[in-house]
Amino acid sequence: MKKLFSIFALATSLAVQAQEPLVIREMKMQQGDNMAWKEMKADDSQWKTISVTSNWDNQGYRMDDTFVWFRKTIRIPKSMLDKSDQKGDVLFDLGEIDDADEAFLNGKRIGKTGRFPSDEGGYSSNWSARRHYHVAANQINWDGDNVLAIRVYNGGYPGGIVSQGLRISVPNSMNSVDTRFSETLPEGKKLADCKVSIANRSTQSVKADVEITATNLETGKVLNRVTKRGVTLGKKPYESVVQYDRQQMVRLDVTCRNAKSGATTTSTHIPKYILTPDAPATPRYNGPLVFGVRPGSPVIFRLPFSGERPMKYTVKGLPDGVTYDADKGTLSGKTDIPGDYRLTLIAENAKGKTEQTFTLKVGGTIGLTPPMGWNSWNCWGLSVSQERVLSSARALIDKGLADYGYSYINIDDAWEAAERNADGSIACNEKFPDIKGLADWLHSEGLKMGIYSSPGDYTCGRYLGSIDHEQQDAQTYNEWGVDYLKYDWCGYGSEFGRYNDHSHAGYIAPYALMGRFLRQQPRDIFYSLCQYGMDDVWKWGEFVDANSWRTTGDITDTWQSLYDIGFNRQPELYPYAKPGHWNDPDMLIVGKVGWSDRLRDSRLTPDEQYTHISLWSLLASNMLIGCDIAQMDEFTRSLLCNNEVNAINQDILGAQAKRVVLDGEVQIWMRDLADGSKALGVFNLGTELLTVDCVKYAGQLGIIHRPSQVRDLWRQKDLPLNTTSLVIPAHGVKLLKVRF
């Protein structure tokens, strides 16, 4: 059976004679809603100036559930039109807008994305869509003043226009050419097919010469080149299929040249490639080596063994009160007696038998390794439902992710009823008809259930929060069987919340309160603070009994977001991570995401996704899958189910990696491991292939003796000990384990 998935990559257009686009990085801003503000003569002299390269929350503004207008007077040079061979229209690329927008030029609407609350069907966010609005050339005041006005409705934290600058350009004949790639990865086959489809969005077709080149990124060797002259590019796409080895890093370069005008468009694409070797058919243990539970709390643990099914399990050394299921491979029960119980976990199938030593640590600390599991937010957002949660939970088992230690199934915002019960207890809305039944089923499979709330009146999505009901909610969570609470500041500190105390004590108080009530419950509830790193939460999170704390704002599936959160915000936080207490740079952005009903493939390139998982593993981060697991493809599964990579994240020493090399586009992060070895992430943050000289950084890494082993963790193979250089693609990584 074949798995088919598509990556849509719009061509990067490079016109031979094209003038550089006009870039806008700042606009004037005013909260409120007045349609007169779209007109050229509207007075914006008293409006604030704000960057449109970052959301407004990062710039000190908090404007939720409200309209905000942006305006900018622009002079567009006629030379841009003169240098185009098409002269048909002008492209306004407005980037991403959180959440819905309507754009006007000189008082006339040029485009709209998403729906406003007053629209038919009600408010609908579409923040992640790229705003590409086309304006006829004769509507532009060339070499004169033009007023761009953008009406924005923000439905919740954060908000604003987020781009690398609004870009205004005049397309040439090749700018309308789109190149799209779709890959077919047959299971168990070495070769994969990448179909290249080239179409033209313009009403006029164009004849072009097309060249497609496949290159091995690591060796630079050209693997294949296809040239076709005089291709008619119109609405019907020109298609060509390129075969490649799916275990190699391959780059496809597509060039289309208009022979008449010389205008050229190029598109570069890196197909998904799989480095993780197939798991053996014999049983193999893929999980943590320790699990913590408090005395008297339920033990919920699924033995993470991969291998051919059916499989039989045996566990030796269990304390009284804790039992195992020989068919499902789950531990359950409870014990009141503290201690470190050294267990032997045994899995056997038709292909063989495996034993693994393991410690059940009954004591005061839980979360001894970072939590692994799934959260509903990055895929479903506010459209989450019990059916969708159950679908991902079943897929977690069916696709084998539970065999690699993924065990939490966490429901994010939008499960809450509009009103509390008569006794004040929190209730679920109609999308979750049986929350306790869901928890019971998850527990029967050795999985755990998480839930979401806020210390405020409302959550980010304007559902009920826990304020004034903290103890009651903690007790309800215990009754339902909740094992994880994500507690989100959003509705506490927003304009629709009550918070106005910005002191150190004011930041701590709501989290300490809920932490105290959670600890009183007769079950373990992993406590995750979601407050975006305010007031250096990593310095005090442990003391409100938190098990993890968000260190930044929300992540999105862009390189800019990944780079900022992962590489800019985490380097100094390593002293605050340890078993039971973890820095959390937010959830994973691989697979199909969308924050709504509309899911799509992550916009990260394959190399960026390898970088993402590698860095989060080095950082000892919470590993919460953000995609719909039911739609997970083989590539995404291979990212998440590499037992040697996951072992870095789950290392029982609990030491977060330090950034030890910062040299231009090269960063090297190093993590101490429990067995005395080191994990190294060698990252290329630049936009070009890079060869990294390992010898150059030996002193900074503290390497004074020749290693006895250097292991490539993604490929799960040892490198020659005389290896002195590493070839790393743009935004890519080499993840190594080094023994001395």
C-alpha positions in Angstrom: 0.0 0.0 0.0 1.3 3.5 -0.8 1.1 6.6 1.3 0.6 9.8 -0.6 1.1 13.2 0.7 1.6 16.6 -0.9 3.8 19.5 -0.1 2.8 22.7 -1.9 5.8 24.9 -2.5 5.1 28.1 -4.4 8.0 29.1 -6.7 10.5 31.7 -5.6 10.3 34.1 -8.5 13.4 35.8 -9.8 12.9 38.0 -12.7 15.9 38.9 -14.8 15.0 42.6 -14.9 12.6 42.8 -12.0 13.0 45.7 -9.5 13.2 44.7 -5.8 9.8 44.7 -4.1 8.8 47.6 -1.9 9.0 46.5 1.7 6.9 48.0 4.6 8.0 47.1 8.2 6.1 49.7 10.2 2.5 51.0 10.0 0.3 53.2 12.1 -2.2 51.5 14.4 -5.4 52.4 16.1 -7.7 50.1 18.2 -11.4 50.4 17.3 -13.5 50.1 14.2 -14.5 52.9 11.9 -15.0 52.2 8.2 -14.0 55.9 7.4 -10.5 54.9 8.3 -10.2 53.1 4.9 -10.4 56.5 3.1 -7.3 58.3 1.9 -8.1 61.5 3.8 -8.7 59.8 7.2 -6.6 61.5 9.9 -4.1 59.0 11.4 -1.7 61.6 12.8 -2.3 60.5 16.4 -2.1 56.8 15.8 0.7 54.7 17.3 3.5 53.4 15.1 4.0 49.6 15.3 6.1 47.0 13.6 4.4 44.6 11.3 7.2 42.0 11.6 6.0 40.7 15.0 2.6 40.3 16.8 1.5 43.3 18.9 1.6 41.3 22.2 5.4 41.1 21.8 5.5 44.9 21.4 3.6 45.6 24.7 0.0 45.7 23.4 -2.8 43.4 24.5 -5.9 43.7 22.2 -8.0 40.6 22.3 -11.5 40.1 20.8 -11.4 43.5 19.2 -10.9 45.4 15.9 -7.6 47.2 15.2 -6.8 49.2 12.1 -3.4 49.7 10.4 -2.6 52.5 7.9 0.4 53.4 5.8 0.9 56.1 3.1 3.1 54.6 0.3 4.7 56.0 -2.8 5.0 53.3 -5.4 7.5 54.1 -8.1 6.4 53.6 -11.7 9.8 52.1 -12.5 8.5 48.9 -10.9 5.8 48.7 -13.6 8.2 49.7 -16.4 10.6 46.8 -15.5 7.8 44.1 -15.7 7.2 42.3 -18.9 3.5 41.8 -17.9 2.3 45.1 -16.5 -1.1 43.6 -15.5 -1.4 43.9 -11.8 0.4 44.7 -8.5 0.8 42.1 -5.8 0.4 43.1 -2.1 1.9 40.3 0.0 0.7 41.1 3.6 2.1 38.1 5.3 0.1 36.5 8.1 -2.6 38.4 10.0 -4.0 37.2 13.4 -6.9 36.5 12.9 -9.1 37.9 10.2 -8.6 40.9 7.9 -10.0 43.2 5.3 -7.5 45.3 3.2 -8.1 48.5 1.3 -6.1 50.6 -1.1 -7.1 54.2 -1.6 -10.5 53.4 -0.1 -11.2 50.3 -2.3 -11.2 46.8 -0.9 -8.4 44.6 -2.3 -8.9 41.4 -0.3 -10.3 39.7 2.7 -9.3 36.6 4.7 -11.3 35.0 7.5 -14.7 36.2 8.9 -15.6 39.0 11.3 -18.2 38.4 14.1 -20.8 40.3 12.2 -20.3 38.3 9.0 -22.7 35.6 8.0 -21.6 32.4 9.8 -19.9 34.4 12.5 -16.3 34.9 13.4 -13.7 32.5 11.8 -10.0 32.8 12.2 -7.6 32.2 9.3 -4.5 33.7 10.8 -2.0 31.3 9.1 -3.1 32.0 5.6 -0.7 34.1 3.5 -2.4 37.3 2.3 -1.7 37.7 -1.4 -3.9 40.4 -2.7 -3.7 41.5 -6.4 -4.6 45.0 -7.5 -5.0 46.2 -11.2 -2.1 48.4 -12.2 -4.5 51.2 -13.3 -5.7 51.5 -9.7 -2.2 52.6 -8.4 -1.2 56.2 -8.1 2.2 55.7 -9.7 4.9 57.9 -8.2 2.2 59.4 -6.0 0.6 58.8 -2.6 -1.3 55.5 -2.0 -2.9 54.7 1.3 -3.0 51.0 2.4 -5.5 50.4 5.2 -6.0 47.0 6.9 -8.9 46.2 9.2 -8.0 43.4 11.6 -10.1 41.4 14.0 -8.2 39.5 16.7 -10.1 36.7 18.4 -7.6 36.0 21.2 -4.0 36.1 22.2 -1.8 36.9 20.4 -2.7 39.3 17.5 -1.3 41.5 14.8 0.4 41.4 11.4 3.3 39.1 11.3 5.6 39.0 8.3 9.2 39.8 7.3 7.7 43.0 6.0 4.7 43.7 3.8 5.9 43.4 0.2 4.6 45.2 -2.8 5.7 44.0 -6.2 4.8 44.0 -9.9 4.8 40.5 -11.2 6.4 39.6 -14.5 5.2 36.8 -16.8 7.0 34.1 -14.7 5.9 35.3 -11.3 2.5 33.7 -12.0 4.1 30.3 -12.4 3.6 28.0 -9.5 5.6 24.9 -8.9 4.2 22.2 -6.7 5.6 18.9 -5.5 3.9 15.8 -4.4 5.8 12.8 -3.0 4.8 9.1 -3.0 6.7 7.0 -0.5 5.9 3.3 -1.0 6.2 1.4 2.2 9.2 -0.9 2.3 10.6 0.5 -1.0 14.0 2.3 -1.3 12.9 4.6 -4.1 10.3 7.3 -3.9 8.7 9.4 -6.6 8.4 13.2 -6.5 5.9 14.6 -9.0 6.7 18.2 -10.2 3.7 20.1 -11.4 4.2 23.5 -13.0 1.2 25.7 -13.8 0.5 29.3 -14.6 -2.0 31.4 -12.6 -2.1 34.1 -15.2 -4.8 34.3 -17.8 -2.1 34.2 -20.5 -0.1 31.1 -21.1 3.6 31.3 -21.7 6.2 29.2 -23.4 9.2 28.3 -21.3 12.3 26.1 -21.1 12.1 23.9 -18.0 15.0 22.2 -16.3 14.7 19.9 -13.2 17.8 18.9 -11.4 18.1 16.4 -8.5 21.3 16.8 -6.3 22.5 14.8 -3.3 22.9 17.5 -0.7 25.7 15.7 1.2 27.9 14.9 -1.7 26.9 17.5 -4.2 26.5 14.9 -6.9 23.9 15.5 -9.5 21.6 12.5 -9.5 19.3 13.4 -12.3 18.6 16.2 -14.7 15.6 16.6 -17.0 15.4 19.4 -19.6 12.3 20.2 -21.7 12.2 23.1 -24.1 9.2 25.1 -25.4 6.8 23.9 -22.7 3.5 25.7 -22.7 2.7 26.8 -19.2 -1.0 27.5 -18.7 -3.8 26.4 -16.4 -3.2 22.8 -17.2 0.1 21.9 -15.4 3.2 20.5 -17.0 4.2 17.4 -15.0 7.4 15.4 -14.6 8.3 12.6 -12.1 11.7 12.4 -10.5 12.8 9.3 -8.6 15.0 9.6 -5.6 16.4 7.4 -2.7 14.2 8.3 0.2 17.1 7.7 2.6 19.2 10.4 1.0 19.1 14.1 1.4 18.1 15.3 -2.1 17.4 18.8 -3.4 15.3 19.4 -6.4 15.9 22.6 -8.4 13.3 23.7 -11.0 14.1 26.5 -13.4 11.6 27.9 -15.9 12.8 30.5 -18.4 10.7 32.6 -20.7 12.8 32.4 -23.9 11.2 35.6 -25.3 11.6 38.0 -22.3 14.4 36.2 -20.4 12.3 36.3 -17.2 13.1 33.4 -15.0 11.5 31.7 -12.0 13.2 29.1 -9.8 11.9 26.8 -7.2 13.9 24.7 -4.8 12.4 21.8 -2.9 13.8 19.2 -0.5 11.6 16.1 -0.5 10.9 14.3 2.7 13.6 11.8 3.5 13.6 9.2 6.2 16.8 8.7 8.2 15.3 6.5 11.0 16.0 2.8 10.3 13.0 0.4 10.5 12.5 -1.1 13.9 13.3 -4.8 14.2 10.6 -7.4 14.4 11.9 -8.7 17.7 10.8 -6.8 20.8 12.8 -3.7 21.6 12.3 -1.3 24.5 12.0 2.3 23.5 11.0 4.2 26.7 12.3 5.9 29.8 14.3 3.9 32.4 12.5 5.4 35.3 8.9 6.3 36.2 7.8 8.3 39.2 4.6 8.0 41.2 3.6 9.4 44.6 2.6 6.9 47.3 -1.1 6.1 47.1 -1.5 7.5 43.6 -2.6 5.3 40.7 0.2 3.8 38.6 -0.6 4.3 34.9 2.2 3.1 32.6 2.3 1.4 29.2 5.3 -0.7 28.5 6.9 0.9 25.3 8.1 -2.2 23.4 8.0 -2.2 19.6 8.1 -5.4 17.5 5.8 -7.8 15.8 2.4 -8.5 17.4 1.0 -10.4 19.2 3.4 -9.8 22.2 3.3 -11.2 25.7 4.6 -9.2 28.7 6.0 -10.2 32.1 7.1 -7.8 34.9 9.2 -8.9 37.8 9.8 -7.0 41.0 6.6 -5.1 41.3 5.6 -3.8 44.8 2.4 -5.1 46.4 -0.7 -3.4 45.0 0.8 -2.9 41.5 -0.1 -5.4 38.8 0.5 -5.9 35.0 -1.6 -7.0 32.1 0.3 -9.7 30.2 -1.6 -9.0 26.9 -1.7 -5.2 26.9 1.6 -4.6 28.6 0.2 -2.1 31.1 1.0 -1.4 34.8 -1.8 -0.4 37.1 -2.7 -0.3 40.8 -1.1 1.6 43.6 1.3 1.3 46.5 1.6 3.3 49.7 5.2 2.3 50.4 7.9 4.7 49.1 11.0 3.2 47.6 12.9 2.6 44.3 11.6 -0.7 42.9 14.0 -2.2 40.4 11.8 -4.1 37.9 12.6 -6.4 35.0 10.3 -5.8 32.0 10.1 -8.8 29.6 8.5 -8.8 26.2 8.3 -11.8 23.9 6.9 -12.5 20.5 7.3 -15.1 17.7 10.6 -13.5 16.7 12.3 -13.3 20.1 12.5 -12.1 23.7 13.8 -8.9 25.3 14.4 -7.9 28.9 14.9 -4.4 30.2 15.7 -3.2 33.7 13.5 -0.3 34.9 13.0 1.7 38.1 9.5 2.4 39.5 10.3 5.3 41.9 7.6 5.7 44.5 8.3 9.1 46.2 7.6 12.8 46.2 8.5 13.6 42.6 6.6 12.9 39.4 7.6 13.7 35.8 11.1 12.3 36.2 11.5 12.5 32.5 9.8 15.0 30.2 6.2 14.1 29.3 5.6 12.5 25.8 2.2 12.5 24.2 -0.2 14.6 22.2 -2.1 17.9 22.6 -5.1 18.9 20.5 -4.3 22.6 20.1 -1.9 22.8 17.1 -4.1 20.7 14.9 -7.7 21.3 16.0 -7.6 24.5 18.0 -11.1 25.4 19.2 -12.7 22.8 16.9 -11.6 20.0 19.2 -14.1 17.3 20.1 -14.1 14.0 22.0 -14.3 12.1 18.8 -11.2 13.8 17.5 -9.3 13.2 20.7 -10.3 9.6 20.7 -9.2 9.3 17.0 -5.7 10.5 17.8 -5.5 8.3 20.9 -6.4 5.2 18.9 -3.9 6.2 16.2 -1.2 6.7 18.9 -1.6 2.9 19.6 -2.3 1.7 16.0 0.6 3.6 14.4 3.0 2.4 17.1 3.7 5.7 18.8 2.7 4.3 22.2 5.5 1.8 21.7 7.9 4.7 21.9 6.7 6.2 25.2 4.1 8.6 24.0 1.4 8.3 26.6 -0.4 11.6 27.3 -3.6 12.5 25.4 -4.2 16.2 26.3 -7.3 18.1 25.6 -6.6 21.8 25.1 -9.1 24.7 25.2 -12.8 24.5 24.1 -14.0 21.5 26.1 -15.8 23.7 28.8 -19.5 24.3 29.0 -20.9 27.8 28.9 -22.0 27.6 32.5 -21.1 25.7 35.6 -23.3 23.2 37.2 -25.7 24.3 40.0 -23.2 23.3 42.6 -20.5 25.3 41.0 -18.6 22.4 39.5 -17.1 22.7 36.0 -18.9 20.9 33.2 -18.1 19.8 29.6 -19.9 21.1 26.6 -21.8 19.0 24.0 -18.5 18.1 22.2 -17.4 16.0 25.1 -20.4 13.9 26.2 -18.4 11.5 28.4 -15.1 12.9 29.7 -14.8 10.3 32.5 -15.5 7.5 30.1 -12.7 8.8 27.8 -10.3 8.9 30.8 -11.3 5.4 31.8 -10.7 4.0 28.3 -7.3 5.8 28.1 -6.3 4.4 31.5 -7.3 0.9 30.4 -4.8 1.2 27.5 -2.0 2.5 29.8 -2.4 6.1 28.5 -3.1 9.3 30.5 -5.5 12.1 30.0 -4.7 15.8 30.2 -7.0 18.9 30.3 -6.7 22.7 30.0 -7.9 25.6 32.1 -7.0 29.2 33.1 -6.7 30.9 36.4 -8.9 33.7 35.0 -12.6 34.1 34.4 -12.1 32.9 30.8 -9.6 31.0 28.8 -8.0 32.2 25.6 -10.9 30.9 23.6 -13.4 32.6 25.9 -14.5 29.4 27.7 -14.9 29.3 31.5 -11.7 29.5 33.6 -11.1 28.3 37.2 -11.0 31.6 39.1 -12.8 31.3 42.5 -13.3 27.6 41.8 -9.7 26.3 41.9 -10.2 23.7 44.7 -13.5 22.5 43.2 -11.9 22.2 39.8 -9.0 20.2 41.1 -11.4 17.8 42.8 -13.4 17.5 39.6 -10.2 16.7 37.7 -9.4 14.0 40.2 -12.9 12.5 39.8 -12.7 12.5 36.1 -9.3 10.9 36.1 -7.2 13.8 34.8 -3.4 13.2 34.8 -2.1 16.5 33.3 -3.3 20.1 33.7 -2.2 22.9 31.3 -3.0 26.1 33.2 -3.0 29.0 30.8 -2.5 32.6 32.0 -4.3 33.9 28.9 -7.7 34.7 30.4 -6.2 35.9 33.7 -4.0 38.7 32.3 -6.0 39.7 29.3 -8.3 42.8 29.1 -11.3 40.6 29.8 -9.6 39.2 33.0 -9.3 40.6 36.5 -5.5 40.6 36.8 -3.8 43.9 37.5 -1.0 43.0 39.8 2.3 42.9 37.9 4.5 42.3 41.0 6.5 39.1 41.4 4.0 37.9 44.0 1.2 38.7 41.6 2.6 36.4 38.9 3.1 33.6 41.4 -0.2 33.7 43.3 -2.7 32.1 40.8 -0.2 29.2 40.0 0.6 28.6 43.7 -3.1 28.4 44.5 -3.9 25.8 41.9 -0.7 23.9 42.6 -1.7 23.5 46.2 -5.1 22.0 45.4 -3.7 19.7 42.8 -1.2 18.3 45.3 -4.1 17.5 47.7 -5.7 15.1 45.2 -5.2 11.4 45.6 -3.7 11.0 42.1 -0.7 12.5 40.3 -1.6 15.4 38.0 1.3 16.7 36.0 1.2 20.5 36.4 2.1 22.5 33.3 2.3 26.3 33.6 1.4 28.1 30.4 2.3 31.7 31.0 4.8 32.4 28.2 7.9 32.9 30.4 6.8 36.1 32.2 8.6 37.1 35.4 11.3 34.5 34.7 8.9 31.6 35.6 11.8 29.1 35.4 13.2 30.6 38.6 10.1 29.9 40.6 8.0 27.3 38.8 9.4 24.5 40.9 8.3 26.2 44.1 4.6 26.3 43.1 4.9 22.5 42.5 4.9 22.9 38.7 6.4 20.1 36.6 7.0 22.3 33.6 6.6 25.9 32.5 6.3 27.5 29.1 9.3 29.7 28.4 7.9 31.6 25.4 4.8 32.6 23.5 3.0 30.2 21.2 5.0 28.4 18.4 3.9 28.3 14.8 5.1 26.2 11.9 7.6 28.7 10.5 11.4 28.8 10.6 11.2 32.3 12.1 9.1 31.0 15.0 11.2 27.9 15.5 14.4 29.8 15.4 13.3 32.5 17.8 11.8 30.1 20.4 14.4 27.4 20.1 17.7 29.2 19.5 17.1 32.7 20.9 15.1 32.0 24.0 16.5 28.8 25.5 20.3 29.1 25.8 20.4 30.5 29.3 17.7 28.3 30.8 19.6 25.1 31.3 20.2 25.6 35.1 16.5 25.3 35.8 15.7 22.0 34.2 16.0 18.7 36.2 13.9 15.6 36.8 10.4 16.6 37.8 10.8 20.2 36.5 11.2 21.1 32.8 11.5 24.1 30.6 8.8 24.0 27.9 9.4 25.8 24.6 5.9 24.7 23.4 4.5 21.8 21.4 5.7 20.1 18.3 4.9 21.5 14.9 5.5 18.5 12.6 2.8 16.6 10.6 -0.6 18.0 9.7 -1.4 21.1 11.8 -3.8 24.0 11.3 -5.2 25.2 14.6 -8.7 24.8 13.1 -10.8 22.4 10.9 -8.4 23.1 8.0 -5.3 21.0 8.4 -2.3 21.1 6.2 1.3 19.9 6.2 3.7 21.7 8.4 5.4 24.5 6.5 8.8 23.5 8.0 11.1 21.9 5.5 12.3 18.3 6.2 15.6 19.6 7.5 13.9 22.2 9.7 11.8 19.3 11.2 14.9 17.3 11.9 16.3 20.4 13.6 13.1 20.9 15.6 13.0 17.3 17.0 16.8 17.3 17.6 16.8 20.6 19.6 13.7 19.7 21.6 15.4 16.4 22.6 18.5 18.1 23.6 16.5 20.7 25.6 14.8 17.9 27.7 11.5 19.6 26.5 8.0 18.3 26.8 7.4 16.2 23.6 3.8 16.8 22.9 2.8 16.0 19.3 0.7 18.8 17.8 -0.6 17.2 14.6 -3.6 14.9 14.0 -2.0 11.5 14.6 -4.8 9.8 12.6 -3.4 11.5 9.4 0.2 11.1 10.3 2.5 10.1 7.4 5.5 7.8 7.4 8.0 10.7 7.4 6.4 12.3 10.5 6.2 8.9 12.3 9.9 8.4 11.5 10.7 11.7 13.2 8.9 10.8 16.3 9.8 7.2 16.6 13.6 7.1 16.6 14.4 5.3 19.8 18.0 6.7 20.0 16.9 10.3 19.5 14.0 9.9 22.0 16.5 8.4 24.5 18.3 11.8 24.6 15.1 13.5 25.6 14.3 10.9 28.2 17.8 10.6 29.7 17.4 10.1 33.4 20.1 12.6 34.3 17.7 15.3 33.2 20.4 17.8 32.2 19.3 20.3 29.6 21.8 21.0 26.8 24.0 24.0 26.8 24.9 26.1 23.8 28.7 25.8 23.7 29.5 27.1 20.2 28.0 30.2 18.6 29.9 30.9 15.4 28.0 32.7 12.7 25.5 30.3 11.3 26.9 27.4 13.3 25.6 26.5 16.7 26.6 23.4 18.7 24.6 22.4 21.7 25.9 19.7 24.1 24.0 17.7 26.7 25.5 15.5 29.5 24.0 12.0 29.6 23.6 9.6 32.5 26.0 7.1 31.0 28.8 9.6 30.9 28.6 10.3 27.2 27.6 13.5 25.5 24.9 14.4 23.0 25.8 17.0 20.5 23.6 18.9 18.1 25.6 20.6 15.3 23.2 23.0 13.7 23.5 25.0 10.5 21.2 28.0 10.8 22.1 29.5 7.5 20.4 29.3 4.2 23.1 27.4 2.3 24.7 24.0 2.6 27.6 24.1 5.1 30.6 21.9 5.8 31.4 22.2 9.6 35.0 21.6 10.7 34.7 19.5 13.9 38.4 20.0 14.8 37.9 23.8 14.9 35.5 23.5 17.9 37.2 20.7 19.9 38.5 23.1 22.5 35.2 24.8 23.1 33.5 21.4 23.4 36.1 20.3 25.9 37.3 17.4 23.7 40.9 16.7 24.6 40.9 13.0 24.0 39.9 11.1 20.8 36.4 9.7 21.2 35.9 6.0 21.4 32.6 6.2 19.6 30.8 8.9 17.5 27.2 7.8 16.7 24.9 9.5 14.2 21.6 9.2 16.2 19.2 9.8 13.3 20.8 7.2 11.1 21.6 5.0 14.1 25.1 4.2 12.9 28.7 4.9 14.0 30.8 7.4 12.1 34.4 6.7 11.4 36.6 8.0 14.3 38.7 10.0 11.9 35.6 12.0 10.8 36.7 15.7 10.9 33.9 17.5 9.0 30.2 17.3 8.8 28.1 18.3 5.8 24.9 19.9 7.0 22.1 21.3 4.8 20.5 24.7 5.3 18.5 24.9 8.6 19.7 21.3 9.3 21.4 19.3 12.0 23.7 16.4 12.8 22.7 14.9 16.1 25.5 12.8 17.6 26.3 10.8 20.7 30.0 10.9 21.6 31.7 8.5 24.0 35.3 9.0 25.3 
